[in-house]
């Protein structure tokens, strides 16, 4: 049986943590930053975690499932 290919877009956007959760970056931090507050921009720099409902889909894209 052939190997499952990893989705190229997903491997650039997501990373697996040591405990098996999936890290992601926040959206809305790439352009039109002048109208956003300092607090909003600062909070967008931190990484977040994928919601539990989406974990299956993302793991399938990354070839873990």
PDB file as gemmi writes it, atoms N, CA and C in Angstrom:
CRYST1    1.000    1.000    1.000  90.00  90.00  90.00 P 1                      
ATOM      1  N   UNK A   1       0.836  -1.180   0.000  1.00  0.00           N  
ATOM      2  CA  UNK A   1       0.000   0.000   0.000  1.00  0.00           C  
ATOM      3  C   UNK A   1       0.881   1.244   0.000  1.00  0.00           C  
ATOM      4  N   UNK A   2       0.485   2.296  -0.764  1.00  0.00           N  
ATOM      5  CA  UNK A   2       1.327   3.500  -0.811  1.00  0.00           C  
ATOM      6  C   UNK A   2       1.265   4.298   0.484  1.00  0.00           C  
ATOM      7  N   UNK A   3       2.285   5.106   0.670  1.00  0.00           N  
ATOM      8  CA  UNK A   3       2.315   5.984   1.841  1.00  0.00           C  
ATOM      9  C   UNK A   3       1.320   7.117   1.656  1.00  0.00           C  
ATOM     10  N   UNK A   4       0.816   7.639   2.761  1.00  0.00           N  
ATOM     11  CA  UNK A   4      -0.091   8.790   2.725  1.00  0.00           C  
ATOM     12  C   UNK A   4       0.752  10.055   2.637  1.00  0.00           C  
ATOM     13  N   UNK A   5       0.427  10.913   1.677  1.00  0.00           N  
ATOM     14  CA  UNK A   5       1.166  12.155   1.552  1.00  0.00           C  
ATOM     15  C   UNK A   5       0.678  13.175   2.578  1.00  0.00           C  
ATOM     16  N   UNK A   6       1.606  13.914   3.136  1.00  0.00           N  
ATOM     17  CA  UNK A   6       1.272  15.002   4.058  1.00  0.00           C  
ATOM     18  C   UNK A   6       0.790  16.191   3.246  1.00  0.00           C  
ATOM     19  N   UNK A   7      -0.266  16.846   3.713  1.00  0.00           N  
ATOM     20  CA  UNK A   7      -0.765  18.045   3.054  1.00  0.00           C  
ATOM     21  C   UNK A   7       0.241  19.177   3.255  1.00  0.00           C  
ATOM     22  N   UNK A   8       0.733  19.739   2.155  1.00  0.00           N  
ATOM     23  CA  UNK A   8       1.796  20.754   2.217  1.00  0.00           C  
ATOM     24  C   UNK A   8       1.375  22.005   2.978  1.00  0.00           C  
ATOM     25  N   UNK A   9       0.136  22.442   2.785  1.00  0.00           N  
ATOM     26  CA  UNK A   9      -0.350  23.625   3.483  1.00  0.00           C  
ATOM     27  C   UNK A   9      -0.452  23.392   4.976  1.00  0.00           C  
ATOM     28  N   UNK A  10      -0.853  22.184   5.359  1.00  0.00           N  
ATOM     29  CA  UNK A  10      -1.028  21.867   6.778  1.00  0.00           C  
ATOM     30  C   UNK A  10       0.312  21.770   7.485  1.00  0.00           C  
ATOM     31  N   UNK A  11       1.317  21.207   6.836  1.00  0.00           N  
ATOM     32  CA  UNK A  11       2.600  21.057   7.523  1.00  0.00           C  
ATOM     33  C   UNK A  11       3.274  22.400   7.774  1.00  0.00           C  
ATOM     34  N   UNK A  12       2.910  23.430   6.979  1.00  0.00           N  
ATOM     35  CA  UNK A  12       3.453  24.769   7.195  1.00  0.00           C  
ATOM     36  C   UNK A  12       2.715  25.501   8.311  1.00  0.00           C  
ATOM     37  N   UNK A  13       1.469  25.111   8.573  1.00  0.00           N  
ATOM     38  CA  UNK A  13       0.626  25.859   9.503  1.00  0.00           C  
ATOM     39  C   UNK A  13       0.522  25.259  10.905  1.00  0.00           C  
ATOM     40  N   UNK A  14       0.719  23.958  11.010  1.00  0.00           N  
ATOM     41  CA  UNK A  14       0.507  23.287  12.292  1.00  0.00           C  
ATOM     42  C   UNK A  14       1.771  22.595  12.778  1.00  0.00           C  
ATOM     43  N   UNK A  15       1.881  22.458  14.109  1.00  0.00           N  
ATOM     44  CA  UNK A  15       3.006  21.737  14.710  1.00  0.00           C  
ATOM     45  C   UNK A  15       2.481  20.901  15.859  1.00  0.00           C  
ATOM     46  N   UNK A  16       3.055  19.743  16.037  1.00  0.00           N  
ATOM     47  CA  UNK A  16       2.639  18.841  17.100  1.00  0.00           C  
ATOM     48  C   UNK A  16       3.427  19.143  18.370  1.00  0.00           C  
ATOM     49  N   UNK A  17       2.738  19.172  19.510  1.00  0.00           N  
ATOM     50  CA  UNK A  17       3.422  19.383  20.784  1.00  0.00           C  
ATOM     51  C   UNK A  17       3.868  18.027  21.334  1.00  0.00           C  
ATOM     52  N   UNK A  18       4.608  18.046  22.412  1.00  0.00           N  
ATOM     53  CA  UNK A  18       5.091  16.820  23.021  1.00  0.00           C  
ATOM     54  C   UNK A  18       3.976  15.945  23.555  1.00  0.00           C  
ATOM     55  N   UNK A  19       2.893  16.577  24.002  1.00  0.00           N  
ATOM     56  CA  UNK A  19       1.779  15.814  24.567  1.00  0.00           C  
ATOM     57  C   UNK A  19       0.769  15.378  23.502  1.00  0.00           C  
ATOM     58  N   UNK A  20       1.042  15.701  22.239  1.00  0.00           N  
ATOM     59  CA  UNK A  20       0.168  15.248  21.160  1.00  0.00           C  
ATOM     60  C   UNK A  20      -0.874  16.256  20.713  1.00  0.00           C  
ATOM     61  N   UNK A  21      -0.892  17.443  21.322  1.00  0.00           N  
ATOM     62  CA  UNK A  21      -1.819  18.484  20.885  1.00  0.00           C  
ATOM     63  C   UNK A  21      -1.239  19.171  19.648  1.00  0.00           C  
ATOM     64  N   UNK A  22      -2.065  19.942  18.960  1.00  0.00           N  
ATOM     65  CA  UNK A  22      -1.612  20.599  17.736  1.00  0.00           C  
ATOM     66  C   UNK A  22      -1.621  22.107  17.933  1.00  0.00           C  
ATOM     67  N   UNK A  23      -0.453  22.726  17.708  1.00  0.00           N  
ATOM     68  CA  UNK A  23      -0.320  24.180  17.831  1.00  0.00           C  
ATOM     69  C   UNK A  23      -0.695  24.835  16.512  1.00  0.00           C  
ATOM     70  N   UNK A  24      -1.185  26.070  16.625  1.00  0.00           N  
ATOM     71  CA  UNK A  24      -1.515  26.858  15.441  1.00  0.00           C  
ATOM     72  C   UNK A  24      -1.208  28.322  15.712  1.00  0.00           C  
ATOM     73  N   UNK A  25      -1.128  29.103  14.665  1.00  0.00           N  
ATOM     74  CA  UNK A  25      -0.952  30.540  14.823  1.00  0.00           C  
ATOM     75  C   UNK A  25      -2.307  31.220  14.672  1.00  0.00           C  
ATOM     76  N   UNK A  26      -2.414  32.408  15.237  1.00  0.00           N  
ATOM     77  CA  UNK A  26      -3.645  33.167  15.128  1.00  0.00           C  
ATOM     78  C   UNK A  26      -3.736  33.855  13.776  1.00  0.00           C  
ATOM     79  N   UNK A  27      -4.941  34.017  13.285  1.00  0.00           N  
ATOM     80  CA  UNK A  27      -5.188  34.746  12.049  1.00  0.00           C  
ATOM     81  C   UNK A  27      -5.217  36.254  12.341  1.00  0.00           C  
ATOM     82  N   UNK A  28      -5.329  37.058  11.313  1.00  0.00           N  
ATOM     83  CA  UNK A  28      -5.481  38.528  11.405  1.00  0.00           C  
ATOM     84  C   UNK A  28      -4.241  39.239  11.920  1.00  0.00           C  
ATOM     85  N   UNK A  29      -3.074  38.672  11.738  1.00  0.00           N  
ATOM     86  CA  UNK A  29      -1.861  39.358  12.199  1.00  0.00           C  
ATOM     87  C   UNK A  29      -0.877  39.597  11.061  1.00  0.00           C  
ATOM     88  N   UNK A  30      -1.373  39.579   9.828  1.00  0.00           N  
ATOM     89  CA  UNK A  30      -0.455  39.722   8.705  1.00  0.00           C  
ATOM     90  C   UNK A  30      -0.521  41.088   8.028  1.00  0.00           C  
ATOM     91  N   UNK A  31      -1.689  41.709   7.994  1.00  0.00           N  
ATOM     92  CA  UNK A  31      -1.791  43.019   7.346  1.00  0.00           C  
ATOM     93  C   UNK A  31      -2.947  43.803   7.952  1.00  0.00           C  
ATOM     94  N   UNK A  32      -3.040  45.084   7.544  1.00  0.00           N  
ATOM     95  CA  UNK A  32      -4.005  46.047   8.101  1.00  0.00           C  
ATOM     96  C   UNK A  32      -3.870  46.092   9.625  1.00  0.00           C  
ATOM     97  N   UNK A  33      -2.649  46.327  10.074  1.00  0.00           N  
ATOM     98  CA  UNK A  33      -2.380  46.333  11.510  1.00  0.00           C  
ATOM     99  C   UNK A  33      -2.557  47.717  12.140  1.00  0.00           C  
ATOM    100  N   UNK A  34      -2.689  48.745  11.320  1.00  0.00           N  
ATOM    101  CA  UNK A  34      -2.777  50.105  11.863  1.00  0.00           C  
ATOM    102  C   UNK A  34      -4.056  50.331  12.656  1.00  0.00           C  
ATOM    103  N   UNK A  35      -5.125  49.686  12.260  1.00  0.00           N  
ATOM    104  CA  UNK A  35      -6.400  49.907  12.955  1.00  0.00           C  
ATOM    105  C   UNK A  35      -6.602  48.970  14.145  1.00  0.00           C  
ATOM    106  N   UNK A  36      -5.677  48.047  14.355  1.00  0.00           N  
ATOM    107  CA  UNK A  36      -5.793  47.124  15.488  1.00  0.00           C  
ATOM    108  C   UNK A  36      -5.033  47.684  16.690  1.00  0.00           C  
ATOM    109  N   UNK A  37      -5.566  47.446  17.864  1.00  0.00           N  
ATOM    110  CA  UNK A  37      -4.942  47.969  19.074  1.00  0.00           C  
ATOM    111  C   UNK A  37      -3.672  47.185  19.405  1.00  0.00           C  
ATOM    112  N   UNK A  38      -2.814  47.791  20.224  1.00  0.00           N  
ATOM    113  CA  UNK A  38      -1.583  47.119  20.659  1.00  0.00           C  
ATOM    114  C   UNK A  38      -1.902  45.808  21.353  1.00  0.00           C  
ATOM    115  N   UNK A  39      -2.929  45.850  22.196  1.00  0.00           N  
ATOM    116  CA  UNK A  39      -3.313  44.656  22.950  1.00  0.00           C  
ATOM    117  C   UNK A  39      -3.756  43.527  22.011  1.00  0.00           C  
ATOM    118  N   UNK A  40      -4.530  43.884  21.009  1.00  0.00           N  
ATOM    119  CA  UNK A  40      -5.017  42.881  20.064  1.00  0.00           C  
ATOM    120  C   UNK A  40      -3.855  42.260  19.291  1.00  0.00           C  
ATOM    121  N   UNK A  41      -2.933  43.110  18.810  1.00  0.00           N  
ATOM    122  CA  UNK A  41      -1.769  42.605  18.062  1.00  0.00           C  
ATOM    123  C   UNK A  41      -0.868  41.747  18.942  1.00  0.00           C  
ATOM    124  N   UNK A  42      -0.695  42.155  20.182  1.00  0.00           N  
ATOM    125  CA  UNK A  42       0.149  41.393  21.111  1.00  0.00           C  
ATOM    126  C   UNK A  42      -0.463  40.017  21.376  1.00  0.00           C  
ATOM    127  N   UNK A  43      -1.769  39.973  21.572  1.00  0.00           N  
ATOM    128  CA  UNK A  43      -2.427  38.701  21.838  1.00  0.00           C  
ATOM    129  C   UNK A  43      -2.433  37.780  20.628  1.00  0.00           C  
ATOM    130  N   UNK A  44      -2.339  38.342  19.429  1.00  0.00           N  
ATOM    131  CA  UNK A  44      -2.306  37.518  18.223  1.00  0.00           C  
ATOM    132  C   UNK A  44      -0.934  36.877  17.993  1.00  0.00           C  
ATOM    133  N   UNK A  45       0.102  37.367  18.684  1.00  0.00           N  
ATOM    134  CA  UNK A  45       1.432  36.797  18.470  1.00  0.00           C  
ATOM    135  C   UNK A  45       1.575  35.426  19.131  1.00  0.00           C  
ATOM    136  N   UNK A  46       0.814  35.189  20.199  1.00  0.00           N  
ATOM    137  CA  UNK A  46       0.924  33.919  20.907  1.00  0.00           C  
ATOM    138  C   UNK A  46       0.297  32.794  20.089  1.00  0.00           C  
ATOM    139  N   UNK A  47       0.838  31.602  20.234  1.00  0.00           N  
ATOM    140  CA  UNK A  47       0.256  30.466  19.527  1.00  0.00           C  
ATOM    141  C   UNK A  47      -0.931  29.930  20.305  1.00  0.00           C  
ATOM    142  N   UNK A  48      -1.849  29.325  19.582  1.00  0.00           N  
ATOM    143  CA  UNK A  48      -3.015  28.719  20.200  1.00  0.00           C  
ATOM    144  C   UNK A  48      -3.007  27.228  19.947  1.00  0.00           C  
ATOM    145  N   UNK A  49      -4.044  26.562  20.394  1.00  0.00           N  
ATOM    146  CA  UNK A  49      -4.187  25.129  20.163  1.00  0.00           C  
ATOM    147  C   UNK A  49      -5.428  24.882  19.316  1.00  0.00           C  
ATOM    148  N   UNK A  50      -5.368  23.839  18.521  1.00  0.00           N  
ATOM    149  CA  UNK A  50      -6.501  23.440  17.697  1.00  0.00           C  
ATOM    150  C   UNK A  50      -7.626  22.951  18.612  1.00  0.00           C  
ATOM    151  N   UNK A  51      -8.866  23.259  18.249  1.00  0.00           N  
ATOM    152  CA  UNK A  51     -10.015  22.786  19.008  1.00  0.00           C  
ATOM    153  C   UNK A  51     -10.097  21.267  18.925  1.00  0.00           C  
ATOM    154  N   UNK A  52     -10.640  20.663  19.964  1.00  0.00           N  
ATOM    155  CA  UNK A  52     -10.728  19.201  20.054  1.00  0.00           C  
ATOM    156  C   UNK A  52     -11.486  18.615  18.859  1.00  0.00           C  
ATOM    157  N   UNK A  53     -12.523  19.311  18.391  1.00  0.00           N  
ATOM    158  CA  UNK A  53     -13.329  18.810  17.270  1.00  0.00           C  
ATOM    159  C   UNK A  53     -12.534  18.732  15.974  1.00  0.00           C  
ATOM    160  N   UNK A  54     -11.568  19.643  15.798  1.00  0.00           N  
ATOM    161  CA  UNK A  54     -10.805  19.695  14.553  1.00  0.00           C  
ATOM    162  C   UNK A  54      -9.563  18.818  14.561  1.00  0.00           C  
ATOM    163  N   UNK A  55      -9.210  18.260  15.703  1.00  0.00           N  
ATOM    164  CA  UNK A  55      -7.963  17.498  15.798  1.00  0.00           C  
ATOM    165  C   UNK A  55      -7.903  16.329  14.829  1.00  0.00           C  
ATOM    166  N   UNK A  56      -8.998  15.621  14.667  1.00  0.00           N  
ATOM    167  CA  UNK A  56      -9.020  14.477  13.756  1.00  0.00           C  
ATOM    168  C   UNK A  56      -8.725  14.871  12.327  1.00  0.00           C  
ATOM    169  N   UNK A  57      -9.362  15.959  11.883  1.00  0.00           N  
ATOM    170  CA  UNK A  57      -9.167  16.426  10.505  1.00  0.00           C  
ATOM    171  C   UNK A  57      -7.735  16.876  10.270  1.00  0.00           C  
ATOM    172  N   UNK A  58      -7.169  17.620  11.213  1.00  0.00           N  
ATOM    173  CA  UNK A  58      -5.819  18.140  11.050  1.00  0.00           C  
ATOM    174  C   UNK A  58      -4.788  16.998  11.107  1.00  0.00           C  
ATOM    175  N   UNK A  59      -5.001  16.053  12.009  1.00  0.00           N  
ATOM    176  CA  UNK A  59      -4.087  14.916  12.082  1.00  0.00           C  
ATOM    177  C   UNK A  59      -4.120  14.095  10.798  1.00  0.00           C  
ATOM    178  N   UNK A  60      -5.291  13.995  10.181  1.00  0.00           N  
ATOM    179  CA  UNK A  60      -5.402  13.282   8.906  1.00  0.00           C  
ATOM    180  C   UNK A  60      -4.629  14.021   7.820  1.00  0.00           C  
ATOM    181  N   UNK A  61      -4.694  15.345   7.809  1.00  0.00           N  
ATOM    182  CA  UNK A  61      -3.942  16.147   6.825  1.00  0.00           C  
ATOM    183  C   UNK A  61      -2.447  15.995   7.031  1.00  0.00           C  
ATOM    184  N   UNK A  62      -2.037  15.875   8.303  1.00  0.00           N  
ATOM    185  CA  UNK A  62      -0.610  15.727   8.621  1.00  0.00           C  
ATOM    186  C   UNK A  62      -0.129  14.288   8.491  1.00  0.00           C  
ATOM    187  N   UNK A  63      -1.055  13.370   8.255  1.00  0.00           N  
ATOM    188  CA  UNK A  63      -0.690  11.969   8.067  1.00  0.00           C  
ATOM    189  C   UNK A  63      -0.468  11.205   9.343  1.00  0.00           C  
ATOM    190  N   UNK A  64      -1.060  11.634  10.455  1.00  0.00           N  
ATOM    191  CA  UNK A  64      -0.903  10.949  11.727  1.00  0.00           C  
ATOM    192  C   UNK A  64      -2.045   9.972  12.007  1.00  0.00           C  
ATOM    193  N   UNK A  65      -3.092  10.031  11.214  1.00  0.00           N  
ATOM    194  CA  UNK A  65      -4.253   9.207  11.508  1.00  0.00           C  
ATOM    195  C   UNK A  65      -4.481   8.183  10.404  1.00  0.00           C  
TER     196      UNK A  65                                                      
END                                                                             
